Amino acid sequence: MMDFSQQVYQQNQTVWQESIHHPFIKQLSDGSMTLPTFRYYLIQDHYYLRDFARIHELAADASQDQAVKTLLQELANSLHDGEIATRKTFFKELGISQQDVVNTPIAPTTYAYTSHMYRTLTQAGAPAAIAGLLPCAWLYADVGASLQGVTSPVPIFQAWIDSYQSDDYTGPVAKQIKLTDQVARQTDAADRDAMAKAFERSTYYERDFWQMALDHQDWQ
């Protein structure tokens, strides 16, 4: 029998591939993206990752399984030591200040995506929340894999690409996939359906996040 992760991965390949081949990724890899667009993306990702890490912690608190609790907290710690730390480096390199963040409010798509994950946790429980967290980590690993051998002419864009090709990133992703499958095996059909829906919706938001960045989306 196919693992849950592979089932939902295959079911969402249309949108998944749209994300991998999105103009946002093409512009990063070929160097044509403007720095204001990258700065906007980084600030929105700052908002997103803050909540993404928090939801890992809240899902850990809500889980009844000690092994699941431990791994979710480990993944939250990996986020703080990995992606969030890397974003701070990028902020420094691009001169993005705290005032710049304050002056760039959370965008509608960022708000909707993080709200979806909080709603999933509170209304559908920890198993669905765990599934809803997976597309972000997995998709970025797939993006990194798709860009193997590609060198962006813009050093900071290449640093972004490199960060998703490293063992420090892909190792925790493999653990998160395994965790999701473990949780799916321990739940009933109704919970697995909720997990599949959460995964699907997060997959859509991942694609929309790229477009949001290109559009410099605001509330007007």
Backbone hydrogen bonds, N-H to C=O, Kabsch-Sander energy under -0.5 kcal/mol:
donor,donor_aa,acceptor,acceptor_aa,energy
7,Q,3,D,-2.0
8,V,4,F,-2.5
9,Y,5,S,-2.0
10,Q,6,Q,-2.3
11,Q,7,Q,-2.2
12,N,8,V,-1.2
13,Q,10,Q,-1.3
16,W,12,N,-2.4
17,Q,13,Q,-2.8
18,E,14,T,-1.5
19,S,15,V,-1.8
20,I,16,W,-2.1
21,H,17,Q,-2.2
22,H,19,S,-1.4
25,I,22,H,-0.8
26,K,22,H,-2.0
27,Q,23,P,-2.8
28,L,24,F,-1.7
29,S,25,I,-2.5
30,D,26,K,-2.5
31,G,27,Q,-0.9
32,S,27,Q,-0.7
33,M,27,Q,-1.6
38,F,34,T,-1.9
39,R,35,L,-3.0
40,Y,36,P,-2.4
41,Y,37,T,-2.6
42,L,38,F,-2.6
43,I,39,R,-2.2
44,Q,40,Y,-2.4
45,D,41,Y,-2.8
46,H,42,L,-1.9
47,Y,43,I,-1.7
48,Y,44,Q,-2.4
49,L,45,D,-3.3
50,R,46,H,-1.6
51,D,47,Y,-1.5
52,F,48,Y,-2.9
53,A,49,L,-2.6
54,R,50,R,-1.5
55,I,51,D,-2.7
56,H,52,F,-1.5
57,E,53,A,-1.8
58,L,54,R,-2.5
59,A,55,I,-2.8
60,A,56,H,-2.0
61,D,57,E,-2.0
62,A,58,L,-1.9
63,S,59,A,-1.4
66,Q,64,Q,-0.5
69,K,65,D,-2.5
70,T,66,Q,-2.5
71,L,67,A,-2.1
72,L,68,V,-2.5
73,Q,69,K,-2.1
74,E,70,T,-2.1
75,L,71,L,-2.6
76,A,72,L,-2.2
77,N,73,Q,-2.3
78,S,74,E,-2.1
79,L,75,L,-1.9
80,H,76,A,-1.9
81,D,77,N,-2.3
82,G,78,S,-2.0
84,I,79,L,-2.5
85,A,79,L,-0.6
86,T,82,G,-2.7
87,R,83,E,-2.5
88,K,84,I,-1.6
89,T,85,A,-1.6
90,F,86,T,-2.3
91,F,87,R,-2.9
92,K,88,K,-2.2
93,E,89,T,-2.4
94,L,90,F,-2.4
95,G,91,F,-0.7
95,G,92,K,-0.7
96,I,91,F,-2.7
97,S,95,G,-0.7
101,V,97,S,-1.7
102,V,98,Q,-2.4
103,N,99,Q,-2.3
104,T,101,V,-1.3
111,Y,107,A,-2.8
112,A,108,P,-2.7
113,Y,109,T,-2.8
114,T,110,T,-2.4
115,S,111,Y,-2.3
116,H,112,A,-2.4
117,M,113,Y,-1.6
118,Y,114,T,-2.3
119,R,115,S,-2.9
120,T,116,H,-2.4
121,L,117,M,-2.1
122,T,118,Y,-2.5
123,Q,119,R,-2.6
124,A,120,T,-2.4
125,G,120,T,-0.9
125,G,121,L,-0.9
129,A,125,G,-2.0
130,I,126,A,-2.7
131,A,127,P,-1.9
132,G,128,A,-2.4
133,L,129,A,-1.4
134,L,130,I,-0.9
137,A,133,L,-1.0
138,W,134,L,-2.6
139,L,135,P,-3.0
140,Y,136,C,-1.9
141,A,137,A,-1.5
142,D,138,W,-2.2
143,V,139,L,-2.8
144,G,140,Y,-2.4
145,A,141,A,-2.3
146,S,142,D,-2.4
147,L,143,V,-1.1
147,L,144,G,-0.6
148,Q,145,A,-1.4
150,V,147,L,-2.3
152,S,150,V,-0.5
157,F,154,V,-0.7
158,Q,154,V,-2.2
159,A,155,P,-2.3
160,W,156,I,-1.6
161,I,157,F,-2.2
162,D,158,Q,-3.1
163,S,159,A,-1.8
164,Y,160,W,-0.7
164,Y,161,I,-1.4
165,Q,162,D,-1.7
166,S,162,D,-0.7
169,Y,166,S,-1.0
170,T,166,S,-2.6
171,G,167,D,-2.3
173,V,169,Y,-1.4
174,A,170,T,-2.1
175,K,171,G,-1.6
176,Q,172,P,-2.2
177,I,173,V,-2.4
178,K,174,A,-2.2
179,L,175,K,-2.5
180,T,176,Q,-2.3
181,D,177,I,-2.1
182,Q,178,K,-2.2
183,V,179,L,-2.6
184,A,180,T,-2.4
185,R,181,D,-2.0
186,Q,182,Q,-0.9
186,Q,183,V,-0.7
187,T,184,A,-1.0
192,R,188,D,-2.2
193,D,189,A,-2.2
194,A,190,A,-1.9
195,M,191,D,-2.4
196,A,192,R,-2.5
197,K,193,D,-2.2
198,A,194,A,-2.3
199,F,195,M,-2.3
200,E,196,A,-2.4
201,R,197,K,-2.5
202,S,198,A,-2.2
203,T,199,F,-2.1
204,Y,200,E,-1.9
205,Y,201,R,-2.2
206,E,202,S,-2.1
207,R,203,T,-1.6
208,D,204,Y,-2.3
209,F,205,Y,-2.0
210,W,206,E,-1.2
211,Q,207,R,-1.5
212,M,208,D,-2.7
213,A,209,F,-1.8
214,L,210,W,-1.9
215,D,211,Q,-2.3
216,H,212,M,-0.7
216,H,213,A,-0.7
217,Q,212,M,-2.0
